[in-house]
Amino acid sequence: MMEWLQLLLPAWIMGSLLVFLTAPLGCLMLWRRMSFFADTMAHGTLLGVAIAGILHLPFWLGVGCLAALLVAILWILHDSRLPNDALLALCSATLLCSGLLLIQQVPSLRPELLSYLFGDLLSIEWADLPMFAIVISAALVVLYRAWSAQIQIAIDPDIAMSEGVNANWQRLIFMLLLALFTVLALRAVGSLLMGALLVIPALSARLLAHSPKQMVIWAFVLAQFGVTVGLWSSAALNIATGLSIVLCMALTFAAIFAAQKFKSIAPSSVSD
């Protein structure tokens, strides 16, 4: 039992810390209809990993630089004539293909490709936690200070700008926070599943909440549940941690959705 705790406890603490960003950022993504942005950022991490491997740099540095570059590209390409979802699709496909192409040219990266795609939270060590905690705390401070403006823009951008909110600046802050989350989540759930880590708890919370505050709290609780159960399940069943965590979150969403559907159907059946 002690050996299991030594293996799982650092991973669980890291996952629990990540949830503090997962919940509010996931809710903001739904409110702002930017769910596809996380997938675009996630696909770009493969290119960052490949570039870091070629240049013999730390993977987190390659992923971080790529995430910052993607934010800059999207900032430059922002145009009222070009739909955001189309731009994200363009960047997503281009980055994913470029990353896979480069990885094919670096044979040393191929054996570890699955861990990049689906994550390996169990590889987290105690020495990694202080830096993760500092970075996540700094991100939460930035998000807390910008939260009111982010909510205003999510509700109605025009009214928010009329009240003095700088929409472009807030958009940049939001994208940079998502870029930071991408770097942190790479080891937890891998590049392909980052969007699910953000979106699924927020979707589940939307079914239960009656206010923005409740939605963030529910997203936090459900994400924490998914990380905890998924992590222990991955160790017991010997499967990838990212797959286990995301599947646990998806099953939780399915259970909540089914329960609410049954609850809405049951009264009408009784009255009939």
C-alpha positions as CSV (number, residue, x, y, z in Angstrom):
1,M,0.0,0.0,0.0
2,M,2.8,2.4,0.9
3,E,4.5,1.8,-2.5
4,W,1.2,2.6,-4.2
5,L,0.9,5.9,-2.2
6,Q,4.5,6.8,-3.1
7,L,3.7,6.4,-6.7
8,L,0.2,7.9,-6.9
9,L,0.4,10.7,-4.3
10,P,2.6,13.1,-6.3
11,A,0.5,12.4,-9.4
12,W,-2.7,13.0,-7.5
13,I,-1.4,16.3,-6.1
14,M,-0.4,17.5,-9.5
15,G,-3.8,16.5,-11.0
16,S,-5.5,18.3,-8.1
17,L,-3.5,21.5,-8.7
18,L,-4.3,21.4,-12.4
19,V,-8.0,21.2,-11.6
20,F,-7.8,24.7,-10.1
21,L,-7.2,25.9,-13.7
22,T,-9.3,23.4,-15.4
23,A,-12.6,24.5,-13.8
24,P,-12.6,28.2,-14.5
25,L,-10.9,28.0,-17.9
26,G,-13.2,25.3,-19.0
27,C,-16.3,27.3,-18.0
28,L,-14.9,30.4,-19.8
29,M,-14.3,28.4,-22.9
30,L,-17.9,27.2,-23.0
31,W,-19.3,30.7,-22.3
32,R,-17.1,32.3,-25.0
33,R,-17.7,29.4,-27.4
34,M,-14.0,28.7,-27.8
35,S,-13.9,25.0,-27.1
36,F,-12.0,24.3,-30.3
37,F,-9.2,26.6,-29.2
38,A,-8.0,24.0,-26.7
39,D,-7.8,21.3,-29.4
40,T,-5.8,23.6,-31.6
41,M,-3.4,24.4,-28.8
42,A,-3.2,20.7,-27.9
43,H,-2.3,19.6,-31.5
44,G,0.4,22.2,-31.6
45,T,2.1,20.6,-28.6
46,L,3.3,17.8,-30.9
47,L,5.2,20.2,-33.0
48,G,6.7,21.8,-29.9
49,V,7.8,18.3,-28.7
50,A,9.3,17.5,-32.0
51,I,11.2,20.8,-32.2
52,A,12.5,20.4,-28.7
53,G,13.7,16.9,-29.5
54,I,15.6,18.1,-32.6
55,L,17.2,21.0,-30.7
56,H,17.8,18.8,-27.6
57,L,15.8,21.2,-25.4
58,P,13.5,20.4,-22.5
59,F,10.1,19.4,-23.9
60,W,8.3,21.9,-21.7
61,L,10.3,24.7,-23.3
62,G,9.5,23.6,-26.8
63,V,5.8,23.3,-26.0
64,G,5.8,26.6,-24.2
65,C,7.4,28.4,-27.1
66,L,5.0,26.8,-29.6
67,A,2.0,27.7,-27.5
68,A,3.2,31.4,-27.4
69,L,3.8,31.3,-31.1
70,L,0.3,30.0,-31.8
71,V,-1.2,32.8,-29.7
72,A,0.8,35.3,-31.7
73,I,-0.3,33.8,-35.0
74,L,-4.0,33.8,-34.0
75,W,-3.6,37.4,-32.8
76,I,-2.2,38.4,-36.2
77,L,-4.8,36.4,-38.2
78,H,-7.7,37.9,-36.2
79,D,-9.9,39.5,-38.9
80,S,-13.7,40.1,-38.9
81,R,-13.9,38.5,-42.4
82,L,-12.4,35.2,-41.2
83,P,-14.5,33.1,-38.8
84,N,-12.6,32.1,-35.7
85,D,-13.5,28.4,-35.9
86,A,-12.1,28.3,-39.5
87,L,-8.9,29.9,-38.4
88,L,-8.6,27.4,-35.6
89,A,-9.2,24.5,-37.9
90,L,-6.5,25.8,-40.3
91,C,-4.0,26.1,-37.4
92,S,-5.0,22.8,-35.8
93,A,-4.5,20.8,-39.0
94,T,-1.3,22.6,-40.0
95,L,0.4,22.1,-36.6
96,L,-0.7,18.5,-36.2
97,C,0.6,17.5,-39.6
98,S,3.8,19.4,-39.0
99,G,4.4,17.8,-35.6
100,L,3.8,14.3,-36.9
101,L,6.0,14.9,-39.9
102,L,8.9,16.1,-37.7
103,I,8.4,13.2,-35.2
104,Q,8.8,10.8,-38.1
105,Q,12.2,12.4,-38.7
106,V,13.3,11.9,-35.1
107,P,13.4,8.1,-34.4
108,S,14.2,8.7,-30.7
109,L,10.9,10.3,-30.1
110,R,8.7,7.5,-31.6
111,P,8.9,5.1,-28.6
112,E,7.6,7.9,-26.3
113,L,4.9,9.1,-28.8
114,L,2.0,7.5,-26.8
115,S,3.0,9.3,-23.6
116,Y,2.9,12.6,-25.5
117,L,-0.4,11.8,-27.0
118,F,-2.2,10.4,-23.9
119,G,-0.1,11.6,-21.0
120,D,1.7,10.0,-18.1
121,L,0.7,11.6,-14.8
122,L,2.4,8.8,-12.9
123,S,5.8,10.2,-14.1
124,I,5.4,13.3,-11.9
125,E,7.9,13.3,-9.0
126,W,7.9,15.2,-5.7
127,A,10.6,17.6,-7.0
128,D,8.3,18.7,-9.8
129,L,5.5,19.8,-7.6
130,P,6.8,23.1,-6.1
131,M,7.4,24.6,-9.6
132,F,3.9,23.5,-10.8
133,A,2.3,25.0,-7.7
134,I,4.1,28.3,-8.2
135,V,3.1,28.6,-11.8
136,I,-0.5,27.5,-11.2
137,S,-0.8,30.0,-8.3
138,A,0.5,32.8,-10.5
139,A,-2.0,31.9,-13.2
140,L,-4.8,31.9,-10.7
141,V,-3.9,35.4,-9.5
142,V,-4.0,36.7,-13.1
143,L,-7.3,34.9,-13.8
144,Y,-8.8,36.2,-10.5
145,R,-7.9,39.8,-11.4
146,A,-9.4,39.4,-14.9
147,W,-12.4,37.3,-14.0
148,S,-15.0,40.1,-13.9
149,A,-13.9,41.4,-17.3
150,Q,-13.8,37.9,-18.7
151,I,-17.4,37.3,-17.5
152,Q,-18.6,40.6,-19.0
153,I,-17.1,39.7,-22.4
154,A,-18.6,36.2,-22.3
155,I,-22.1,37.7,-21.6
156,D,-22.0,40.5,-24.2
157,P,-18.7,41.8,-25.7
158,D,-20.4,45.0,-27.0
159,I,-21.8,46.0,-23.6
160,A,-18.5,45.1,-21.9
161,M,-16.5,47.4,-24.3
162,S,-19.0,50.2,-23.8
163,E,-18.3,49.9,-20.1
164,G,-14.5,50.3,-20.6
165,V,-13.4,46.7,-20.8
166,N,-10.5,46.2,-23.3
167,A,-11.8,43.1,-25.2
168,N,-8.6,42.6,-27.1
169,W,-6.4,42.6,-24.0
170,Q,-8.8,40.2,-22.2
171,R,-8.8,37.9,-25.2
172,L,-5.0,37.9,-25.1
173,I,-5.0,37.1,-21.4
174,F,-7.4,34.2,-21.9
175,M,-5.4,32.7,-24.8
176,L,-2.1,33.0,-22.8
177,L,-3.7,31.3,-19.8
178,L,-4.9,28.5,-22.1
179,A,-1.4,28.3,-23.6
180,L,0.1,27.9,-20.1
181,F,-2.5,25.2,-19.2
182,T,-1.4,23.4,-22.3
183,V,2.2,23.2,-21.1
184,L,1.2,22.1,-17.7
185,A,-1.3,19.5,-18.9
186,L,1.0,17.8,-21.4
187,R,2.3,15.3,-18.8
188,A,-1.1,14.8,-17.2
189,V,-3.4,13.9,-20.2
190,G,-1.2,14.3,-23.3
191,S,-1.7,16.5,-26.3
192,L,-4.8,14.8,-27.7
193,L,-6.9,14.9,-24.5
194,M,-6.3,18.4,-23.2
195,G,-9.5,19.8,-24.7
196,A,-11.5,17.0,-23.0
197,L,-10.0,17.9,-19.6
198,L,-11.2,21.4,-20.0
199,V,-14.6,20.9,-21.7
200,I,-16.1,17.7,-20.1
201,P,-16.2,18.9,-16.5
202,A,-17.6,22.3,-17.6
203,L,-20.3,20.5,-19.7
204,S,-21.3,18.4,-16.8
205,A,-21.4,21.4,-14.5
206,R,-23.7,23.2,-16.9
207,L,-26.3,20.5,-16.4
208,L,-26.2,21.0,-12.6
209,A,-25.5,24.7,-12.1
210,H,-27.9,27.7,-12.0
211,S,-25.3,30.5,-12.0
212,P,-21.8,31.1,-13.2
213,K,-20.4,30.7,-9.7
214,Q,-22.1,27.4,-9.2
215,M,-20.9,26.2,-12.6
216,V,-17.3,26.8,-11.7
217,I,-17.7,25.1,-8.4
218,W,-19.4,22.1,-9.9
219,A,-16.7,21.9,-12.7
220,F,-14.0,21.9,-10.0
221,V,-15.7,19.1,-8.0
222,L,-16.4,17.0,-11.1
223,A,-12.9,17.5,-12.5
224,Q,-11.4,16.6,-9.1
225,F,-13.5,13.4,-9.0
226,G,-12.4,12.5,-12.5
227,V,-8.8,13.0,-11.8
228,T,-9.0,11.0,-8.5
229,V,-11.0,8.1,-9.8
230,G,-9.2,8.1,-13.2
231,L,-5.8,8.1,-11.6
232,W,-6.5,5.2,-9.3
233,S,-8.2,3.3,-12.1
234,S,-5.3,3.7,-14.4
235,A,-2.9,2.3,-11.8
236,A,-5.3,-0.7,-11.0
237,L,-6.0,-1.5,-14.7
238,N,-2.6,-0.6,-16.1
239,I,-3.8,1.8,-18.7
240,A,-2.7,5.3,-19.6
241,T,-3.6,7.9,-17.0
242,G,-4.9,10.4,-19.6
243,L,-7.3,7.9,-21.1
244,S,-8.5,6.8,-17.7
245,I,-9.1,10.3,-16.4
246,V,-11.0,11.5,-19.5
247,L,-13.1,8.3,-19.8
248,C,-14.1,8.7,-16.1
249,M,-15.1,12.3,-16.7
250,A,-17.1,11.3,-19.8
251,L,-18.9,8.5,-17.9
252,T,-19.7,11.1,-15.2
253,F,-21.2,13.4,-17.8
254,A,-23.2,10.5,-19.2
255,A,-24.6,9.6,-15.8
256,I,-25.6,13.1,-15.0
257,F,-27.2,13.6,-18.3
258,A,-29.1,10.3,-18.1
259,A,-30.3,11.0,-14.6
260,Q,-31.6,14.4,-15.5
261,K,-33.4,13.0,-18.6
262,F,-34.9,10.3,-16.5
263,K,-36.0,12.8,-13.9
264,S,-37.7,15.0,-16.5
265,I,-39.5,12.0,-18.1
266,A,-40.6,10.4,-14.9
267,P,-43.1,13.1,-13.7
268,S,-44.9,13.1,-17.1
269,S,-45.1,9.3,-17.0
270,V,-46.6,9.4,-13.5
271,S,-49.2,12.1,-14.6
272,D,-50.2,10.0,-17.6
